[in-house]
Amino acid sequence: MKPPIIAFFNNKGGVGKTSLVYHLAWMYFDLGFRVLAADLDPQANLTSAFLNEDRLEEIWEGEERPNTIFRCVKPLLRGIGDIVKPELEELDDGLNLLIGDLQLSGFEDELSSQWPDCLDGKERAFRVISAFWRLLDEAASDCSADIVLVDLGPNLGAINRAALISADYIVVPLSPDLFSLQGLKNLGPTVLRWRKEWEERILKNPAKEELLLPKGIMRPIGYVILQHGVRFDRPVMAFQRWIEKIPSTYRIEVLQENTQDLLDLDNKPENDPNRLALLKHYQSLMPMAQESNKPIFQLKPADGAIGAHVKAVQKVYGDFKELALKIKQRIEESV
């Protein structure tokens, strides 16, 4: 059975998406899962979160350079072949990274131009559009992954379209602000349109026996609210008003549901079944974790986590464990 592919995506940047994927990858690993983290964001922020600068220089500038996500699709871009085998970065036994690459942005135009050619049944077009899914599938098989977490950039371009049709599930990270709310209004209809367009194209695959394609499921399984201010264990009023607007906006724009019979839910956003978690900004713990090159919940006194920080680290562990298990439960319920 193939592992679920979960994409973390929002049209709005700066919400803490990459940090969320990074911490969930480590949490699933801590819980005993074999994890593949895939960096499909041309900014390669997830890769830089996992790897220090010396290792990044070896990968991107060294003589013996492993196949990053861009190097895997480069033959397609040049028109001289198909994808090449990904070379994963083993972060630990059971935790692997499909390495990101700043040059991936150069694949955007090719993905855009090949999208309409799928309607004409051109095999190369399908090979280009399905490249990410086939790489994720091969990489997950190579490392025997139980779960695949995919980090995406904050836009509605061709790279994210190809990445999202590769995904079985979508988790939406949000900040409690007007911009994230507007992002939801862009994201929902766009994902719905992409799903329908891919369903139309997949029927025209000219190499059905030879070329397997993603199903383009893209099922939204919930949202995570990140980086809110807290006072007396409650979100500050400036953010609370946006938190209260998220449930109905998510249902209308992302799930395409009618919310007229759910008015009471808007007054109690914590009861929204689509809300996977509300995670606060961890203030001084985040730079401490970045300096130590580890997730917050692995910080030790030797890393500077002393005094009140010890309880805070334990709280972060509990928060991410609960979120990881909730995502897993949503996936199991959807099967």
C-alpha positions as MATLAB code, in Angstrom:
seq = 'MKPPIIAFFNNKGGVGKTSLVYHLAWMYFDLGFRVLAADLDPQANLTSAFLNEDRLEEIWEGEERPNTIFRCVKPLLRGIGDIVKPELEELDDGLNLLIGDLQLSGFEDELSSQWPDCLDGKERAFRVISAFWRLLDEAASDCSADIVLVDLGPNLGAINRAALISADYIVVPLSPDLFSLQGLKNLGPTVLRWRKEWEERILKNPAKEELLLPKGIMRPIGYVILQHGVRFDRPVMAFQRWIEKIPSTYRIEVLQENTQDLLDLDNKPENDPNRLALLKHYQSLMPMAQESNKPIFQLKPADGAIGAHVKAVQKVYGDFKELALKIKQRIEESV';
ca = [
       0.000    0.000    0.000;
       1.364    3.406   -0.966;
       1.965    5.912    1.848;
      -0.328    8.957    1.991;
       1.085   12.125    0.430;
       0.120   15.211    2.459;
       0.696   18.670    1.002;
       0.864   21.708    3.272;
      -0.350   24.647    1.265;
      -1.725   28.150    1.515;
      -1.833   30.980   -0.990;
      -0.578   33.270    1.801;
       3.092   33.151    2.762;
       4.721   33.842    6.108;
       2.307   31.724    8.154;
       4.895   29.281    9.527;
       4.133   26.530    7.014;
       7.696   25.270    6.610;
       8.265   25.183   10.357;
       5.043   23.189   10.695;
       6.172   20.589    8.126;
       9.635   20.413    9.701;
       8.280   19.771   13.191;
       5.658   17.290   12.021;
       8.321   15.321   10.139;
      10.363   14.995   13.306;
       7.266   14.210   15.369;
       6.111   11.389   13.092;
       9.660   10.052   13.219;
       9.606   10.207   17.034;
       6.311    8.315   16.975;
       7.903    5.479   15.039;
       6.861    6.297   11.468;
       9.221    6.182    8.522;
       8.980    9.690    7.056;
       9.774   11.277    3.721;
       9.841   15.091    3.792;
       9.771   16.589    0.293;
      10.744   20.184   -0.467;
       8.833   21.312   -3.576;
       9.106   25.005   -2.722;
      11.560   26.772   -5.082;
      12.735   28.794   -2.080;
      13.986   25.508   -0.516;
      13.177   26.666    3.018;
      12.451   23.153    4.296;
      15.823   21.963    3.043;
      17.586   24.829    4.805;
      15.655   23.999    7.997;
      16.943   20.426    8.005;
      20.509   21.037    6.787;
      23.243   23.374    7.950;
      24.931   25.806    5.596;
      28.040   23.663    5.099;
      25.944   20.721    3.920;
      23.856   22.976    1.675;
      27.023   24.271    0.044;
      28.177   20.698   -0.609;
      24.840   19.829   -2.204;
      24.343   22.921   -4.310;
      27.961   23.863   -5.124;
      30.127   20.785   -4.511;
      31.669   18.531   -7.139;
      29.716   15.415   -6.116;
      26.250   16.901   -6.050;
      23.287   14.621   -5.272;
      20.116   14.732   -7.332;
      17.954   17.479   -5.865;
      14.325   17.861   -6.929;
      15.425   20.106   -9.807;
      18.213   17.819  -10.998;
      15.688   14.972  -11.068;
      13.442   16.834  -13.537;
      16.190   18.572  -15.517;
      16.268   15.958  -18.347;
      12.562   16.605  -18.913;
      13.198   20.330  -19.028;
      15.982   19.861  -21.576;
      13.896   17.440  -23.634;
      16.538   14.683  -23.449;
      14.834   12.106  -21.242;
      12.589   11.437  -18.294;
      13.045   11.954  -14.553;
      16.183   10.583  -12.927;
      16.357    8.718   -9.650;
      16.165   10.972   -6.575;
      19.012   10.820   -4.068;
      17.571   11.280   -0.603;
      19.297   12.955    2.309;
      19.085   10.568    5.259;
      18.568   12.741    8.316;
      18.153    9.734   10.591;
      17.308    6.085   10.166;
      13.703    6.414    9.006;
      13.670   10.157    8.303;
      14.614   11.225    4.769;
      14.527   14.450    2.774;
      13.881   14.914   -0.940;
      16.224   17.869   -1.317;
      14.891   21.204   -2.508;
      16.620   23.424   -5.033;
      16.437   27.145   -5.771;
      16.653   26.317   -9.487;
      13.289   24.545   -9.378;
      11.621   27.818  -10.380;
      13.072   27.166  -13.854;
      10.614   24.266  -14.229;
       7.573   26.554  -13.880;
       7.263   27.577  -17.532;
       7.597   23.998  -18.778;
       4.860   22.803  -16.435;
       2.654   25.663  -17.569;
       3.138   25.018  -21.295;
       2.626   21.247  -21.019;
      -0.658   21.497  -19.075;
      -2.848   22.247  -22.144;
      -0.957   19.653  -24.219;
      -2.336   16.930  -21.960;
      -5.731   17.594  -23.536;
      -4.223   16.601  -26.888;
      -3.031   13.290  -25.435;
       0.674   14.063  -25.772;
       2.720   11.578  -23.768;
       5.553   13.991  -22.996;
       3.060   16.442  -21.502;
       1.859   13.763  -19.094;
       5.425   12.846  -18.193;
       6.196   16.477  -17.347;
       3.023   17.095  -15.350;
       3.332   13.820  -13.409;
       7.069   14.210  -12.704;
       6.651   15.280   -9.071;
       4.263   12.447   -8.273;
       6.508    9.848   -9.875;
       9.519   11.201   -7.966;
       7.597   11.154   -4.673;
       6.407    7.626   -5.379;
       9.905    6.370   -6.167;
      11.484    8.184   -3.234;
       8.862    6.873   -0.794;
       9.437    3.354   -2.073;
      13.222    3.680   -1.781;
      13.069    4.685    1.891;
      10.002    2.542    2.767;
       8.150    5.634    3.955;
       4.931    5.346    5.947;
       4.013    8.956    5.293;
       5.085   11.717    2.888;
       4.965   15.393    3.910;
       5.295   17.975    1.131;
       6.190   21.629    1.610;
       4.978   24.024   -1.099;
       5.495   27.685   -1.885;
       2.723   30.262   -1.312;
       1.418   30.775   -4.854;
      -1.047   29.400   -7.378;
       1.464   28.705  -10.134;
       2.176   25.662  -12.288;
       4.688   24.138   -9.860;
       2.113   24.009   -7.085;
      -0.555   22.732   -9.453;
       1.676   19.796  -10.422;
       2.590   19.239   -6.777;
      -0.997   19.336   -5.551;
      -2.334   16.867   -8.117;
       0.338   14.568   -6.659;
      -1.153   14.905   -3.178;
      -3.732   12.686   -1.547;
      -4.474   15.212    1.203;
      -4.104   18.935    1.834;
      -3.538   20.627    5.191;
      -3.931   24.410    5.176;
      -1.676   26.402    7.562;
      -3.163   29.789    8.471;
      -2.356   32.930   10.361;
      -5.354   34.526   12.053;
      -5.439   37.618    9.849;
      -7.194   39.123    6.856;
      -4.515   37.949    4.407;
      -4.878   34.268    5.288;
      -8.632   34.587    5.030;
      -8.280   36.036    1.539;
      -5.812   33.257    0.758;
      -8.495   30.692    1.597;
     -10.847   32.390   -0.858;
      -8.228   31.955   -3.587;
      -7.123   28.471   -2.575;
     -10.487   26.709   -2.369;
     -11.866   27.454   -5.857;
      -8.436   26.997   -7.441;
      -7.896   23.524   -5.971;
     -11.415   22.553   -7.033;
     -10.718   23.759  -10.582;
      -7.371   21.973  -10.768;
      -8.945   18.736   -9.586;
     -11.634   18.908  -12.265;
      -9.139   19.848  -14.977;
      -6.867   16.940  -14.061;
      -9.804   14.508  -14.079;
     -10.497   15.674  -17.628;
      -6.879   15.251  -18.682;
      -6.104   11.919  -17.054;
      -8.598   10.201  -19.356;
      -6.431   11.191  -22.327;
      -3.269    9.462  -21.119;
      -1.930    7.749  -24.291;
       0.312    5.331  -22.348;
      -2.087    3.964  -19.736;
      -0.266    0.646  -19.302;
       3.209    2.169  -19.140;
       2.764    5.594  -17.563;
       1.051    5.612  -14.173;
      -0.400    8.967  -13.158;
      -1.534   10.557   -9.894;
      -5.246   10.415   -9.209;
      -5.380   14.078   -8.212;
      -7.364   13.431   -5.023;
      -6.265   16.612   -3.187;
      -8.689   16.033   -0.295;
      -8.640   18.877    2.281;
      -8.491   17.382    5.780;
      -8.312   20.538    7.865;
      -6.431   23.683    8.784;
      -3.867   24.681   11.396;
      -3.773   28.172   12.911;
      -0.234   29.341   13.635;
       1.675   32.261   15.131;
      -1.043   34.025   17.073;
      -0.438   36.327   20.010;
      -1.599   35.055   23.394;
      -2.624   36.856   26.564;
      -3.741   34.880   29.605;
      -3.867   31.705   27.458;
      -6.311   33.330   25.017;
      -5.628   34.833   21.591;
      -5.443   38.612   21.720;
      -8.522   40.432   20.429;
      -6.863   41.591   17.203;
      -6.507   37.946   16.169;
      -9.622   36.537   17.803;
     -11.937   38.237   15.306;
     -10.154   36.481   12.424;
     -10.096   33.136   14.237;
     -13.874   33.375   14.484;
     -14.198   33.971   10.728;
     -12.045   31.025    9.641;
     -14.519   28.119   10.158;
     -17.215   29.442    7.837;
     -14.712   30.716    5.259;
     -12.973   27.332    5.160;
     -16.264   25.487    4.751;
     -17.555   27.777    2.025;
     -14.372   28.308    0.006;
     -12.422   25.088    0.534;
     -15.087   22.458    1.200;
     -17.766   24.150   -0.919;
     -20.321   23.643    1.864;
     -23.353   25.661    2.872;
     -22.883   27.094    6.374;
     -26.350   28.548    7.016;
     -27.069   25.824    9.551;
     -23.711   26.267   11.301;
     -23.991   29.814   12.599;
     -23.382   28.761   16.194;
     -20.080   27.200   15.187;
     -18.653   30.597   14.206;
     -19.056   31.758   17.799;
     -17.082   28.736   19.047;
     -14.250   28.262   16.571;
     -12.510   25.789   18.884;
     -15.387   23.377   18.155;
     -14.822   23.457   14.411;
     -14.095   19.839   13.352;
     -11.955   21.153   10.488;
      -9.539   22.872   12.864;
      -6.657   20.494   13.449;
      -4.777   22.706   15.887;
      -4.133   26.205   17.132;
      -0.397   26.612   17.766;
       1.012   29.671   19.437;
       4.177   31.521   18.529;
       6.902   29.874   20.597;
       8.882   33.090   21.018;
      12.448   32.477   22.246;
      12.254   28.710   21.696;
      12.195   29.002   17.905;
      15.565   30.789   17.471;
      17.013   28.416   20.082;
      15.869   25.447   18.004;
      17.195   26.971   14.789;
      20.574   27.564   16.408;
      20.670   23.939   17.599;
      19.400   22.636   14.225;
      16.671   20.563   15.858;
      12.901   20.793   16.471;
      11.720   22.736   19.504;
      10.501   19.646   21.326;
      13.983   18.081   21.221;
      15.668   21.013   22.970;
      17.750   20.091   26.042;
      19.323   22.154   28.836;
      22.600   21.980   26.894;
      20.822   23.868   24.090;
      19.717   26.590   26.521;
      16.281   25.171   27.406;
      16.414   25.686   31.153;
      13.996   26.908   33.815;
      10.583   27.790   32.392;
      11.760   26.658   28.960;
      11.698   23.016   30.098;
       7.926   23.036   30.605;
       7.457   25.001   27.394;
       9.391   22.354   25.439;
       7.190   19.643   26.942;
       4.095   21.623   25.955;
       5.335   21.925   22.363;
       5.911   18.177   22.239;
       2.340   17.570   23.399;
       0.943   20.051   20.869;
       2.709   18.476   17.888;
       2.012   14.921   19.011;
      -1.687   15.695   19.238;
      -1.637   17.347   15.807;
       0.294   14.487   14.182;
      -2.108   11.894   15.554;
      -5.130   13.946   14.521;
      -3.873   14.205   10.923;
      -3.257   10.446   10.913;
      -6.777    9.849   12.224;
      -8.321   12.072    9.526;
      -6.478   10.095    6.864;
      -7.651    6.777    8.286;
     -11.236    8.028    8.453;
     -11.135    9.087    4.800;
      -9.950    5.735    3.452;
];
